[in-house]
Amino acid sequence: MKGTSQHAHDAVLRAFDPVASAAGKDGPTLASQLFAVVDALDGSGSLSRALTDPSRPADDKAELVAQLFASFDERVRSVVADLARSRWSGEEDLAESIEDAGSLALLAHAEAEGTLHQVEEELFRVERELMAHRSLVTALGNRSIAASDRVAVLKDVMGSKVGPVTLALLERKVSAPRSTRVLSAVRELVQAAAKRRERLVARVTAAVELSAAQRTRLAALLKEAYGHEIQVNVAVDPEVLGGIKVQVGSEVVDGTIVSRLADARRRLVG
């Protein structure tokens, strides 16, 4: 998402954030209804076009939202109407933005309940589980099988390991995947949770698990470098042999032995 769509997405969700934060126990209900709106858009090309048509007056689109989703919570109708009033670079960007509003509602609910840190930790553990078991990634992302079957696999493998908010976030990504792969979708959720906690995420790959002291030292060094609190998430990969790879956003510092050997080979060949 870029340009006009990104601006609309950010502006409306920024305004929705305090509404979601104040929703309390209603957060999961708001999320469920927002996801239902996305499903309606995904299932009807004519509806999606009607709500993203730049030639249609903004208030007409907002009125259409009010009529179609009259039984939904007013807070849901309001944010969907605000998004429908906006201009979009691509038709699919509206549905993606409503999807993000649903995830925001769940994360805001976790924050209000004091469990946001737990949700972030659970999502990271799920990410590690997926990285370690590619067959699970395939099973959860296989769109040739029914969504209910994919969710059944998710619950069977992860249901007892995560709390209700984390499970709801994961269920959505598995049952109604958009253009993003399952592993990437989970990583985006980790980033969203960390951002809500006002932290950057450092993805660290090492040959062995880092000690608590090493994690603390690394976090301090990264905070000094980036001027921001850093959540250090460590994944163990014996294939790196030694050293560590650190990724913060799009920046990667690879100090692994494998990387150095590969660099040496490139120089020899060159």
KARA-V308768 format. One record per run of one state. SS is the DSSP state (H for helix, E for strand, - for the rest). FROM is the first residue (numbers start at 0). LEN is the number of residues. If there is no record, write none. Layout:
ss=SS from=FROM len=LEN
ss=SS from=FROM len=LEN
This chain:
ss=- from=0 len=2
ss=H from=2 len=19
ss=- from=21 len=2
ss=H from=23 len=20
ss=- from=43 len=1
ss=H from=44 len=8
ss=- from=52 len=5
ss=H from=57 len=11
ss=- from=68 len=5
ss=H from=73 len=12
ss=- from=85 len=6
ss=H from=91 len=22
ss=- from=113 len=2
ss=H from=115 len=17
ss=- from=132 len=1
ss=H from=133 len=8
ss=- from=141 len=5
ss=H from=146 len=12
ss=- from=158 len=5
ss=H from=163 len=12
ss=- from=175 len=6
ss=H from=181 len=15
ss=- from=196 len=3
ss=E from=199 len=7
ss=- from=206 len=5
ss=H from=211 len=15
ss=- from=226 len=3
ss=E from=229 len=7
ss=- from=236 len=1
ss=H from=237 len=3
ss=- from=240 len=3
ss=E from=243 len=5
ss=- from=248 len=2
ss=E from=250 len=4
ss=- from=254 len=2
ss=H from=256 len=13
ss=- from=269 len=1
